[in-house]
Amino acid sequence: MAQVISATARRVQRQGGQGAKRQRFLTQAALLLADAKSDAAKGRMDQALEKAYQAALRTAGACVAGSATVSKRRRLPTSAWDRLSLVGVAEKEWAEKFRAYSRTRSRLASGMDREVADSVVFGLMDLAARFLEVSESGTHDFDGIGGQAA
């Protein structure tokens, strides 16, 4: 005999999957941020910047995964920051802050720049840590958000 599953039960099952995906992204972000801090302490600023940026990307992924409307959209932008901007006004502000670091990261990865200023790396790590904290707690407080990309 076939099993009947109501539409509401199916929706609850899907949301459960979204929650697990969101939590997985947040866990990965926390680990990457810890690695970034370790690399910065060892003077490997290029690696610290990359890992902090990756942590921010994972946190953005968690926000998108946690958004029922955005995660269900069919034609999502390819940019993680563009996807994050679709979640809400507060998330759009975060996306703009992190988008400023994209060029610096790209230039380091391609070898066009060999060094990055410590202040830029620490600014990104601080911003990524606050974004992770806000995303985990569900609060959106933008007072004092700083950090400038070079």
N, CA, C and O of each residue as an XYZ file, in Angstrom:
600
protein
N       0.839     -1.175      0.000
C       0.000      0.000      0.000
C       0.888      1.244      0.000
O       1.895      1.286      0.707
N       0.525      2.243     -0.779
C       1.313      3.468     -0.912
C       1.179      4.337      0.331
O       0.144      4.346      0.997
N       2.227      5.051      0.622
C       2.224      5.943      1.779
C       1.824      7.337      1.321
O       2.359      7.844      0.335
N       0.894      7.957      2.023
C       0.433      9.291      1.693
C       1.181     10.289      2.572
O       1.191     10.178      3.797
N       1.808     11.270      1.916
C       2.520     12.317      2.646
C       1.874     13.642      2.287
O       1.787     14.003      1.113
N       1.428     14.355      3.291
C       0.754     15.629      3.045
C       1.746     16.687      2.573
O       2.956     16.551      2.752
N       1.216     17.727      1.976
C       2.056     18.823      1.490
C       2.785     19.508      2.639
O       3.931     19.929      2.479
N       2.140     19.623      3.786
C       2.805     20.271      4.923
C       3.932     19.412      5.465
O       4.971     19.939      5.863
N       3.750     18.115      5.489
C       4.817     17.222      5.956
C       6.017     17.301      5.027
O       7.161     17.285      5.482
N       5.764     17.385      3.744
C       6.847     17.491      2.771
C       7.616     18.804      2.964
O       8.843     18.832      2.864
N       6.885     19.891      3.243
C       7.529     21.182      3.466
C       8.415     21.132      4.709
O       9.520     21.673      4.700
N       7.950     20.499      5.758
C       8.729     20.369      6.989
C       9.997     19.566      6.731
O      11.062     19.903      7.247
N       9.886     18.503      5.933
C      11.061     17.697      5.598
C      12.091     18.529      4.852
O      13.285     18.445      5.140
N      11.636     19.337      3.887
C      12.556     20.181      3.120
C      13.240     21.200      4.018
O      14.444     21.426      3.902
N      12.480     21.811      4.908
C      13.059     22.809      5.797
C      14.084     22.188      6.724
O      15.077     22.826      7.073
N      13.853     20.953      7.124
C      14.827     20.252      7.956
C      16.147     20.109      7.227
O      17.212     20.251      7.828
N      16.083     19.828      5.929
C      17.289     19.731      5.119
C      17.991     21.065      5.000
O      19.220     21.130      5.023
N      17.216     22.133      4.874
C      17.799     23.471      4.794
C      18.523     23.812      6.081
O      19.594     24.419      6.054
N      17.948     23.428      7.202
C      18.574     23.714      8.492
C      19.894     22.992      8.650
O      20.854     23.548      9.184
N      19.946     21.759      8.189
C      21.190     20.981      8.273
C      22.258     21.576      7.363
O      23.429     21.657      7.732
N      21.842     21.988      6.180
C      22.786     22.596      5.235
C      23.315     23.912      5.804
O      24.510     24.198      5.733
N      22.409     24.701      6.366
C      22.798     25.973      6.973
C      23.810     25.747      8.091
O      24.818     26.450      8.172
N      23.543     24.772      8.950
C      24.441     24.489     10.067
C      25.798     23.990      9.577
O      26.833     24.328     10.151
N      25.792     23.193      8.525
C      27.050     22.696      7.959
C      27.902     23.864      7.444
O      29.112     23.899      7.664
N      27.260     24.815      6.760
C      27.975     25.999      6.278
C      28.551     26.808      7.441
O      29.695     27.260      7.380
N      27.764     26.987      8.491
C      28.223     27.762      9.646
C      29.395     27.079     10.344
O      30.335     27.744     10.780
N      29.342     25.767     10.447
C      30.448     25.017     11.060
C      31.714     25.157     10.227
O      32.797     25.377     10.770
N      31.579     25.030      8.910
C      32.736     25.195      8.025
C      33.309     26.604      8.137
O      34.527     26.786      8.138
N      32.437     27.594      8.231
C      32.891     28.981      8.349
C      33.693     29.184      9.625
O      34.731     29.845      9.608
N      33.223     28.623     10.723
C      33.935     28.761     11.998
C      35.314     28.111     11.928
O      36.288     28.662     12.440
N      35.399     26.950     11.300
C      36.694     26.266     11.161
C      37.650     27.063     10.272
O      38.834     27.186     10.585
N      37.141     27.596      9.176
C      37.977     28.404      8.286
C      38.464     29.672      8.976
O      39.606     30.091      8.787
N      37.602     30.273      9.767
C      37.990     31.483     10.485
C      39.072     31.183     11.515
O      39.997     31.976     11.691
N      38.964     30.061     12.185
C      40.005     29.650     13.137
C      41.331     29.416     12.411
O      42.390     29.795     12.910
N      41.271     28.794     11.235
C      42.477     28.588     10.428
C      43.075     29.922      9.986
O      44.295     30.084      9.969
N      42.216     30.874      9.629
C      42.687     32.192      9.208
C      43.434     32.883     10.346
O      44.483     33.489     10.129
N      42.895     32.789     11.542
C      43.557     33.400     12.700
C      44.905     32.740     12.959
O      45.876     33.417     13.298
N      44.965     31.439     12.802
C      46.217     30.707     12.985
C      47.247     31.124     11.938
O      48.413     31.346     12.266
N      46.822     31.229     10.690
C      47.731     31.656      9.623
C      48.232     33.077      9.854
O      49.406     33.366      9.624
N      47.357     33.958     10.305
C      47.760     35.340     10.571
C      48.785     35.388     11.696
O      49.741     36.161     11.636
N      48.592     34.576     12.709
C      49.536     34.534     13.831
C      50.910     34.042     13.380
O      51.930     34.404     13.965
N      50.926     33.219     12.340
C      52.190     32.695     11.812
C      52.776     33.583     10.712
O      53.812     33.258     10.134
N      52.109     34.703     10.428
C      52.608     35.642      9.430
C      52.248     35.296      7.997
O      52.755     35.922      7.066
N      51.395     34.324      7.804
C      50.973     33.936      6.451
C      49.698     34.706      6.106
O      48.597     34.157      6.103
N      49.881     35.977      5.819
C      48.737     36.871      5.638
C      47.935     36.564      4.374
O      46.715     36.727      4.368
N      48.593     36.128      3.317
C      47.857     35.795      2.099
C      46.910     34.620      2.342
O      45.771     34.631      1.876
N      47.379     33.618      3.065
C      46.533     32.465      3.379
C      45.438     32.842      4.376
O      44.318     32.336      4.301
N      45.769     33.721      5.295
C      44.773     34.177      6.268
C      43.640     34.920      5.562
O      42.468     34.734      5.890
N      43.999     35.763      4.591
C      42.982     36.500      3.848
C      42.086     35.533      3.078
O      40.863     35.675      3.086
N      42.691     34.556      2.416
C      41.910     33.579      1.645
C      40.944     32.811      2.547
O      39.775     32.637      2.200
N      41.416     32.361      3.678
C      40.560     31.569      4.569
C      39.469     32.423      5.213
O      38.352     31.947      5.413
N      39.775     33.663      5.534
C      38.750     34.551      6.086
C      37.674     34.831      5.036
O      36.485     34.875      5.351
N      38.103     35.017      3.791
C      37.157     35.248      2.700
C      36.284     34.010      2.488
O      35.073     34.120      2.298
N      36.912     32.831      2.521
C      36.163     31.580      2.386
C      35.162     31.415      3.536
O      34.053     30.920      3.334
N      35.558     31.828      4.731
C      34.647     31.767      5.882
C      33.432     32.656      5.639
O      32.303     32.276      5.947
N      33.672     33.839      5.086
C      32.564     34.742      4.777
C      31.656     34.135      3.707
O      30.434     34.259      3.782
N      32.261     33.477      2.710
C      31.461     32.821      1.673
C      30.591     31.709      2.256
O      29.430     31.567      1.872
N      31.139     30.924      3.175
C      30.365     29.851      3.808
C      29.220     30.438      4.629
O      28.115     29.897      4.640
N      29.491     31.544      5.313
C      28.441     32.191      6.097
C      27.348     32.720      5.177
O      26.162     32.617      5.490
N      27.748     33.284      4.046
C      26.765     33.741      3.059
C      25.936     32.560      2.563
O      24.722     32.672      2.396
N      26.593     31.435      2.330
C      25.880     30.227      1.917
C      24.869     29.786      2.951
O      23.781     29.323      2.610
N      25.227     29.929      4.219
C      24.302     29.577      5.300
C      23.080     30.487      5.281
O      21.956     30.029      5.490
N      23.299     31.769      5.032
C      22.175     32.715      4.971
C      21.248     32.381      3.809
O      20.025     32.414      3.948
N      21.838     32.060      2.664
C      21.040     31.708      1.492
C      20.298     30.397      1.740
O      19.118     30.280      1.411
N      20.982     29.416      2.317
C      20.346     28.123      2.602
C      19.212     28.270      3.605
O      18.228     27.533      3.541
N      19.338     29.210      4.526
C      18.311     29.429      5.534
C      17.136     30.252      5.048
O      16.118     30.345      5.734
N      17.264     30.851      3.870
C      16.195     31.671      3.310
C      15.303     30.808      2.429
O      15.735     30.308      1.391
N      14.076     30.642      2.845
C      13.151     29.791      2.091
C      12.900     30.340      0.691
O      12.812     29.570     -0.265
N      12.786     31.651      0.558
C      12.474     32.224     -0.749
C      13.663     32.158     -1.704
O      13.493     31.822     -2.876
N      14.847     32.469     -1.226
C      16.014     32.490     -2.110
C      16.467     31.078     -2.459
O      16.813     30.809     -3.609
N      16.470     30.184     -1.494
C      16.951     28.827     -1.763
C      16.047     28.081     -2.746
O      16.482     27.114     -3.372
N      14.804     28.517     -2.885
C      13.877     27.869     -3.813
C      13.892     28.506     -5.201
O      13.354     27.930     -6.146
N      14.493     29.672     -5.334
C      14.521     30.342     -6.634
C      15.243     29.502     -7.664
O      16.207     28.804     -7.349
N      14.781     29.572     -8.875
C      15.374     28.759     -9.935
C      16.635     29.402    -10.504
O      17.692     28.770    -10.499
N      16.558     30.592    -10.976
C      17.691     31.230    -11.644
C      18.417     32.168    -10.691
O      18.228     33.384    -10.713
N      19.236     31.577     -9.871
C      20.010     32.376     -8.922
C      21.255     32.926     -9.599
O      21.800     32.296    -10.505
N      21.706     34.091     -9.168
C      22.975     34.606     -9.694
C      24.111     33.652     -9.326
O      23.996     32.885     -8.370
N      25.191     33.699    -10.074
C      26.322     32.815     -9.776
C      27.172     33.347     -8.633
O      27.817     32.566     -7.933
N      27.186     34.644     -8.433
C      27.980     35.251     -7.364
C      27.329     35.017     -6.001
O      26.137     35.261     -5.817
N      28.124     34.546     -5.062
C      27.615     34.331     -3.701
C      27.130     35.640     -3.096
O      26.140     35.660     -2.365
N      27.823     36.732     -3.399
C      27.426     38.026     -2.831
C      26.116     38.503     -3.443
O      25.302     39.117     -2.752
N      25.897     38.229     -4.734
C      24.616     38.579     -5.354
C      23.481     37.745     -4.762
O      22.379     38.251     -4.548
N      23.751     36.480     -4.502
C      22.743     35.621     -3.872
C      22.408     36.122     -2.475
O      21.242     36.183     -2.088
N      23.445     36.482     -1.723
C      23.232     36.986     -0.368
C      22.392     38.254     -0.396
O      21.550     38.459      0.479
N      22.612     39.104     -1.386
C      21.853     40.354     -1.502
C      20.359     40.114     -1.664
O      19.549     40.965     -1.297
N      19.992     38.964     -2.210
C      18.574     38.641     -2.414
C      17.858     38.259     -1.124
O      16.628     38.285     -1.070
N      18.609     37.905     -0.089
C      18.006     37.432      1.160
C      17.282     38.564      1.878
O      16.176     38.365      2.381
N      17.884     39.739      1.932
C      17.263     40.858      2.629
C      18.148     42.085      2.616
O      19.260     42.060      2.089
N      17.648     43.153      3.199
C      18.375     44.424      3.221
C      19.660     44.307      4.038
O      20.718     44.760      3.601
N      19.571     43.708      5.208
C      20.751     43.566      6.064
C      21.814     42.719      5.375
O      23.001     43.039      5.428
N      21.385     41.642      4.732
C      22.334     40.768      4.040
C      22.966     41.476      2.845
O      24.119     41.218      2.500
N      22.208     42.364      2.221
C      22.760     43.133      1.098
C      23.908     44.019      1.579
O      24.904     44.189      0.876
N      23.765     44.579      2.771
C      24.840     45.398      3.342
C      26.089     44.558      3.590
O      27.205     44.999      3.314
N      25.899     43.349      4.111
C      27.039     42.452      4.329
C      27.710     42.127      2.999
O      28.936     42.137      2.896
N      26.908     41.843      1.993
C      27.450     41.493      0.675
C      28.319     42.618      0.127
O      29.386     42.365     -0.431
N      27.871     43.840      0.283
C      28.651     44.982     -0.205
C      29.982     45.105      0.533
O      31.006     45.417     -0.074
N      29.963     44.862      1.824
C      31.206     44.923      2.605
C      32.212     43.883      2.113
O      33.392     44.188      1.940
N      31.741     42.660      1.891
C      32.652     41.591      1.476
C      33.050     41.702      0.014
O      34.156     41.314     -0.360
N      32.166     42.223     -0.805
C      32.479     42.384     -2.225
C      33.714     43.276     -2.403
O      34.461     43.122     -3.370
N      33.920     44.195     -1.480
C      35.075     45.094     -1.554
C      36.400     44.335     -1.444
O      37.431     44.821     -1.908
N      36.377     43.163     -0.840
C      37.599     42.365     -0.678
C      37.843     41.415     -1.848
O      38.906     40.800     -1.930
N      36.894     41.290     -2.734
C      36.988     40.331     -3.827
C      38.190     40.603     -4.735
O      38.909     39.680     -5.115
N      38.395     41.846     -5.071
C      39.509     42.198     -5.965
C      40.853     41.925     -5.298
O      41.763     41.387     -5.929
N      40.979     42.293     -4.039
C      42.221     42.045     -3.301
C      42.517     40.552     -3.276
O      43.648     40.132     -3.520
N      41.514     39.767     -2.985
C      41.674     38.306     -2.948
C      42.084     37.769     -4.313
O      42.983     36.934     -4.412
N      41.435     38.240     -5.351
C      41.722     37.781     -6.704
C      43.149     38.125     -7.127
O      43.833     37.305     -7.739
N      43.593     39.329     -6.803
C      44.953     39.746     -7.163
C      45.999     38.917     -6.422
O      47.042     38.589     -6.987
N      45.733     38.582     -5.183
C      46.656     37.722     -4.430
C      46.687     36.309     -5.008
O      47.755     35.722     -5.175
N      45.524     35.778     -5.306
C      45.436     34.408     -5.815
C      46.111     34.259     -7.173
O      46.703     33.220     -7.465
N      46.022     35.294     -8.003
C      46.612     35.226     -9.340
C      48.098     35.563     -9.348
O      48.773     35.372    -10.360
N      48.611     36.060     -8.229
C      50.020     36.418     -8.152
C      50.320     37.838     -8.585
O      51.483     38.241     -8.616
N      49.295     38.605     -8.921
C      49.510     40.000     -9.314
C      50.025     40.812     -8.136
O      50.841     41.718     -8.307
N      49.552     40.491     -6.956
C      50.063     41.083     -5.719
C      50.691     39.960     -4.910
O      50.149     38.857     -4.835
N      51.821     40.246     -4.314
C      52.502     39.221     -3.520
C      52.235     39.380     -2.027
O      52.348     38.421     -1.263
N      51.886     40.583     -1.622
C      51.655     40.853     -0.202
C      50.354     41.611     -0.025
O      49.839     42.248     -0.944
N      49.851     41.519      1.174
C      48.650     42.255      1.540
C      48.911     42.882      2.906
O      49.559     42.284      3.765
N      48.402     44.080      3.089
C      48.605     44.781      4.358
C      47.930     44.021      5.497
O      46.820     43.509      5.354
N      48.622     43.962      6.618
C      48.071     43.285      7.797
C      46.711     43.854      8.178
O      45.806     43.115      8.566
N      46.573     45.175      8.067
C      45.315     45.813      8.459
C      44.144     45.332      7.598
O      43.019     45.218      8.084
N      44.412     45.051      6.325
C      43.359     44.546      5.439
C      42.938     43.143      5.878
O      41.748     42.834      5.944
N      43.922     42.305      6.173
C      43.634     40.927      6.593
C      42.874     40.915      7.915
O      41.872     40.215      8.054
N      43.354     41.691      8.882
C      42.680     41.713     10.178
C      41.291     42.338     10.071
O      40.371     41.939     10.784
N      41.141     43.313      9.183
C      39.822     43.901      8.951
C      38.841     42.880      8.393
O      37.687     42.815      8.816
N      39.316     42.077      7.430
C      38.461     41.043      6.853
C      38.141     39.957      7.873
O      37.004     39.493      7.949
N      39.128     39.555      8.649
C      38.876     38.528      9.673
C      37.856     39.021     10.691
O      36.973     38.269     11.101
N      37.974     40.280     11.098
C      37.025     40.850     12.054
C      35.619     40.901     11.454
O      34.638     40.553     12.110
N      35.539     41.339     10.202
C      34.249     41.428      9.526
C      33.619     40.042      9.368
O      32.423     39.868      9.602
N      34.427     39.064      8.971
C      33.925     37.693      8.806
C      33.459     37.115     10.141
O      32.450     36.412     10.200
N      34.195     37.412     11.210
C      33.809     36.918     12.541
C      32.482     37.530     12.978
O      31.634     36.836     13.538
N      32.300     38.823     12.728
C      31.036     39.469     13.097
C      29.875     38.948     12.258
O      28.769     38.750     12.762
N      30.140     38.730     10.971
C      29.108     38.188     10.086
C      28.689     36.792     10.546
O      27.501     36.468     10.567
N      29.657     35.984     10.909
C      29.366     34.640     11.415
C      28.561     34.715     12.707
O      27.583     33.989     12.879
N      28.973     35.588     13.605
C      28.270     35.736     14.885
C      26.827     36.186     14.677
O      25.903     35.658     15.298
N      26.648     37.162     13.800
C      25.306     37.672     13.515
C      24.455     36.588     12.863
O      23.273     36.444     13.177
N      25.055     35.834     11.962
C      24.310     34.780     11.265
C      23.924     33.643     12.201
O      22.836     33.079     12.081
N      24.808     33.307     13.129
C      24.496     32.252     14.095
C      23.416     32.686     15.073
O      22.559     31.890     15.458
N      23.461     33.957     15.475
C      22.506     34.440     16.473
C      21.200     34.920     15.855
O      20.169     34.970     16.526
N      21.248     35.270     14.580
C      20.050     35.758     13.916
C      19.804     37.240     14.112
O      18.748     37.743     13.730
N      20.765     37.957     14.703
C      20.614     39.402     14.877
C      21.333     40.120     13.745
O      22.286     39.599     13.167
N      20.867     41.309     13.441
C      21.498     42.091     12.380
C      21.802     43.487     12.901
O      20.996     44.407     12.758
N      22.955     43.629     13.498
C      23.382     44.914     14.038
C      24.591     45.378     13.243
O      25.659     44.770     13.310
N      24.420     46.455     12.495
C      25.501     46.926     11.644
C      26.298     48.067     12.258
O      27.170     48.633     11.599
N      26.015     48.408     13.498
C      26.781     49.471     14.143
C      28.233     49.043     14.266
O      28.536     47.967     14.781
N      29.098     49.873     13.802
C      30.522     49.607     13.966
C      31.118     48.684     12.931
O      32.279     48.295     13.062
N      30.370     48.318     11.905
C      30.958     47.468     10.867
C      31.949     48.304     10.097
O      31.619     49.372      9.581
N      33.142     47.817     10.027
C      34.193     48.565      9.337
C      34.990     47.663      8.453
O      34.498     46.662      7.933
N      36.225     48.036      8.295
C      37.116     47.246      7.456
C      37.086     47.760      6.035
O      36.023     47.885      5.428
N      38.240     48.050      5.518
C      38.350     48.558      4.167
C      39.297     47.680      3.379
O      40.364     47.309      3.869
N      38.917     47.354      2.186
C      39.808     46.587      1.318
C      40.800     47.540      0.680
O      40.510     48.717      0.469
N      41.957     47.019      0.381
C      42.981     47.842     -0.264
C      42.726     47.917     -1.746
O      43.481     48.566     -2.470
